Structure formats: structure tokens, C-alpha cells
Amino acid sequence: MANHQPLLLNGVPGSPYTRKMVALLRYRHIAYRLVPSSTGVPGLPTAKPHLLPTFYLPGSDGAVQAVTDSTPLIRRFEAEHTGRHVLPTEPALAFVDALLEDFADEWLTKAMFHYRWTYAADINKAKGILASWLAHPLSDAALQQYADMVADRQIPRLRYVGSNPSTQPVIEAGYRRVLTLLEDHLRTHRFLMGHRPGASDFGFYGQLTQLVQFDPTPMAVAVAHAPRVCGWVAVTEDLSGLEPTDGDWLAATALPDTLRSLLAEVGQLYVPLLLANASALEAGQTELQTHVKGAVWVQQTFAYQAKCLAWLRRDYAALPPQARATVDRILAGTGCEALFEGQS
Ligand SMILES: N[C@@H](CCC(=O)N[C@@H](CS)C(=O)NCC(=O)O)C(=O)O
């Protein structure tokens, strides 16, 4: 069903998922109205939990609903708006795209949150600027007070992403390695998915807007080691003038080694966490414990990531036989195949 009304959403520039979705809407030529505040839109419903971005979309009864979660929203917009699609047409490539999107949303965000709320320079920059994104102007004293409230709220939440002294080296080495692997890929390709962006491009873009353009510690790493990644993030913000064609997607049967290397990193950094999280939740535990790159990783379980794993498994189960064989060949030896072992 075509929807010609501009989509209404609420979000702020410091929210990686807001950036992901705004860049996607621009690329897709989907008209939107962004209400820039961290507190929702007065008079409209609030999502539970309140997350940024929140979209205000008609429900089946026509009443406006507050809708969150970028991954299913991207799929909804693919169905409701034609042209300039971000889900690759070839099922095997679409699967790789979904896996990389999930890694960006759920693992790379750990690096983003870790750097922002661990180092003094990052905390001091973020707390003042994030506090300024209330819907109304603040005096200096009120801004200072609100900035301290933001930091006092966010710093203890490092535990939700698993950032602590034992995981810090793994997160930071993982971030550097992801930058290097992206830099390698961008040496020969314009986007992760080839000559046009997939959903995974927007997932990486969203987190990287913060890591390479906002928070000073990870930004310095990127500027020193990954100039192409920095340039790519700047360009991906507005791809309204890109004219994609069907031939611009990668071919899953000839996936470049640079993307396979990225998948191997996903297999090491993210797959153990997804599996341990699902097992802990199944066992009714509130905490998961596993090893990532040899380090002990302990964190609170996260119901949303169990949903992510279920979505990936559902997509895997739905692959036509030939596409599944291609996916199996791509994933073999990357560590990602462990997500689908024993799945019919
Ligand atoms: N799964 C969601 C994640 C959205 C999310 O976590 N948003 C963050 C800001 S980037 C948020 O609103 N966190 C809750 C808070 O800060 O209170 C998506 O894909 O959109």
C-alpha cells in the first residue's frame, strides 16, 4: 500500500538507530518529518520501552501507534514503499545482509556505548550535547544539571552491553578490527552489499556516525587508521542522489573475501554471545556467561537479542535449497554457521 504522507518519527542525532533510519529514508526517497527530541512527541503515544527512533504509524485499526525497532521497520517500509530497495533481491545475499545488519545493531553498538561512557573525554562531550536535545532550551545551570543526570543514568548501563574491565580489551580490539575489515572492503567496493547499499550498510552507518564522527576516543582511532570508513560514513548520510540498478548488488556466489573476513569477525565477536544469551534465557537465567576471544564475558541476558536470533533462524529456514547451499558455503569456517547448526 503506498503511503504518501511523510512518515513521522522522533529521534536525535546522538542515537545511532535514529541515524540509521533517517539515512535509509533519505536514500529510499521516503518523505519524513523528524521531531528532534529525546522525549517523544506530545500528544502521541509512547512506545514501551521508549526507544529512539520512535515512528508514529497507523495500526490495523487506523489509530496512530508508536513503533520502534529499526530492523522490522525496514522490512515494513520495503513492503509499503516501492523502488530503491535495501533488501537484496537474491535470497542468499539478503541473508548475509541481514546477518551483518544484526551484528552492527547488536554488537557494534556495544563498542559505541562502551567508548561513550568509559573515557572522561567521551563522557564529558556526550553528556552536555545529549542533554541539549530536550525539546526546549535550557539555562547553563539546567543544562549542567541535566548533563550530570544523563551521565549518571548511562554509565551504570554499561553493564547492559557487557562493558567492564575484563571485556574492555575485547571490545576495543573488536572495534579496531571491524574498522580494518571495512577499510579493506571499501578499498574495492562502494558499499557492503556492492555498488548499492543494503540494510547492513545502514546498520553499520548508524553506529559509525557516533564512533567515527562524535565520540573522541573511537573517532581518533578511525581517523588514524580508516580514512575510507570515515569518508563512507559522511557520504552514506545522504544517498538521495545515488541511482541504484539491479546489477549493483554483489553476487552471493562470488562474495568478496573482504566480506567473508567480516563474517569471520562476526563469528568470533557476536555468535558466542547470541548463543549464550539464548541458552541463558531458555534456562531462566538473568545473566549469561561465555568466552569471547578468550576473555570471560558476563552480562545481563537480553530478550531482544533472542528475538534477533529467532529472526535469523527463521530467515535461514525460509531459504530456498540453492540459496541455502550458497549461504552454507559462505558461512562455513566463519563461526557464523554455529547459529544454524541443527536447524531444519
Ligand atoms: N532495537 C532498537 C534499538 C533502539 C535503541 O536502543 N535506541 C536507544 C538510543 S540509540 C534508546 O532509545 N535507548 C533507550 C534509552 O536511552 O532510554 C532499534 O533497532 O531501533
The ligand as an SDF file (V2000), in Angstrom:
LIG
                    3D

 20 19  0  0  0  0  0  0  0  0999 V2000
   16.3860   -2.2910   18.5580 N   0  0  0  0  0  0  0  0  0  0  0  0
   16.1710   -0.8590   18.5070 C   0  0  0  0  0  0  0  0  0  0  0  0
   17.1840   -0.1540   19.3790 C   0  0  0  0  0  0  0  0  0  0  0  0
   16.8860    1.2970   19.5980 C   0  0  0  0  0  0  0  0  0  0  0  0
   17.6620    1.8220   20.7800 C   0  0  0  0  0  0  0  0  0  0  0  0
   18.2440    1.0720   21.5740 O   0  0  0  0  0  0  0  0  0  0  0  0
   17.6810    3.1490   20.9030 N   0  0  0  0  0  0  0  0  0  0  0  0
   18.4140    3.7570   22.0050 C   0  0  0  0  0  0  0  0  0  0  0  0
   19.0140    5.0620   21.5840 C   0  0  0  0  0  0  0  0  0  0  0  0
   20.0570    4.8780   20.1810 S   0  0  0  0  0  0  0  0  0  0  0  0
   17.4540    4.0700   23.1220 C   0  0  0  0  0  0  0  0  0  0  0  0
   16.4350    4.6760   22.8730 O   0  0  0  0  0  0  0  0  0  0  0  0
   17.7720    3.6100   24.3430 N   0  0  0  0  0  0  0  0  0  0  0  0
   16.9160    3.7770   25.4760 C   0  0  0  0  0  0  0  0  0  0  0  0
   17.2170    4.9750   26.2710 C   0  0  0  0  0  0  0  0  0  0  0  0
   18.2290    5.6410   26.0040 O   0  0  0  0  0  0  0  0  0  0  0  0
   16.4440    5.2090   27.2010 O   0  0  0  0  0  0  0  0  0  0  0  0
   16.2620   -0.3970   17.0410 C   0  0  0  0  0  0  0  0  0  0  0  0
   16.7380   -1.1360   16.1910 O   0  0  0  0  0  0  0  0  0  0  0  0
   15.7840    0.7030   16.7440 O   0  0  0  0  0  0  0  0  0  0  0  0
  1  2  1  0
  2  3  1  0
  2 18  1  0
  3  4  1  0
  4  5  1  0
  5  6  2  0
  5  7  1  0
  7  8  1  0
  8  9  1  0
  8 11  1  0
  9 10  1  0
 11 12  2  0
 11 13  1  0
 13 14  1  0
 14 15  1  0
 15 16  2  0
 15 17  1  0
 18 19  2  0
 18 20  1  0
M  END
$$$$
